[in-house]
Amino acid sequence: MLNLKKVKKKKVIKIGIVLIIIAVVIVALMPKDGQKDQQLPVASFSLEKKDVIESISTSGKVESVESKNVSAAADGKIKNVYVKLGQQIKKGDLLAQLDTTSIQREMDKAQKSSKTEMNSAFQDMNSKYREYDNAKFLYDMGEISKDDLLKAQNAYEAASSDYEIKKQSADTTSLQQQIADATLKSPISGTVTLVNATEGNSSSGVLFTIENTQDLQVAANVSEYDINQVKKGQKVIVKTEMTGDTELSGEVLSIAPTAQKEETTGKTTSSGKVQFLVEISIKDKNPGVKIGTNARVNIVTAGKEGFWQYLLMRLLKASRAVVSMWRKNREAVI
């Protein structure tokens, strides 16, 4: 019974304290003398639902997800060029043809010469075989010694080996391959983004570059201090200089396993920035995004969606209001 009285007494005290606090707040908010006709100031604030994210910001270059350089495997002058800069082509389309006149002449000469030598070697081999076969018969009859038989055998084997050599030298596979390599074809479907081939000039160096201009990515560098936060599959916000403030969605495709040092004084030193190459796909198709342009990326490492946020840094200067913020579709009450 005594405990029950104590509990009731504590409740009465708490209720009394709450009533006193409410009374103080009401008095504080009541207009002072001379201000009875004035209304209490009402502040309104813009309220919106935004995503709160944590991200790593860096820069990079836009490039194709698939790019191939085409060079000539055979030396020679360029006879014909079949494509132009910016042309759309398919895999297997002709790019250029090298002049194969000298190679064809060399092959014809080799074929004629080797054919004569091969026929001569073949006849000699057959002759030595007949001599060896006759020597075996005479040896079996006891007409010649074993040394004479071995001499005939060695002569036949030498003639047979010579014929094989001549036959291999008659093989023009290497020259035929050079002729085949003189026809340059596109290894992929895409757009011709580089043409260094000119009819009549030498075929040295990279002659063409073919790139897929539809599927693009950003090659970005991430600092060694941030790289551990980057994971494959993370969402990325991409902006380019050519598309302004337009945000393009992207995704982390790959992360280089080793770092690359940035040279600051002409040579790599301990003061150079250690960075990792991160490849980021650009999912949104935008004709304004061009290969080789600069891009700014924000790699989303953490975040929450659908939170109400105020656009002002400070909502109230005095603690004269109670603010309740609710997630998602609930109201924000001030």
URMO-V152910 format. One line per field, one symbol per residue. ss: DSSP state (@ for helix, = for strand, . for the rest). phi: phi as a letter, one per 40 degrees, with the letter a starting at -180 (. if undefined). A space follows every 10 residues. Layout:
ss=???
phi=???
This chain:
ss=.@@@@@@@@@ @@@@@@@@@@ @@@@@@@@@. .......... ......==== ========== ====..==== =.....==== =......==. ...=====.. @@@@@@@@@@ @@@@@@@@@@ @@@@@@@@@@ @@@@@@@@@@ @....@@@@@ @@@@@@@@@@ @@@@@@@@@. ..@@@@@@@@ @.===....= =====..... .=...===== =....===== ===...@@@. ....====== .......=== =====....= =......... ...======= ==........ ...======= ========== .......... ...=...... ..=.
phi=.ccccccccc cccccccccc cccccccccc ccdgbccccc cbbbbcbacb ccbbabbaba bcaccaabcb bccbcicccb bbbbcgccbb dgccbabccb dccccccccc cccccccccc cccccccccc cccccccccc cgcbcccccc cccccccccc cccccccccc cbdccccccc ccccbccaci bcbabbcbdg ccccgccabb bcccbbabcb bbcccbcccc bcgccbbbbb ccbgcccbca accabccbcb cccbbgacbc ccccbbcbcb cbcccacccb cgccbbbbcc caibbgccbc cccbcbcbcb abbbbbcfcc cbbb
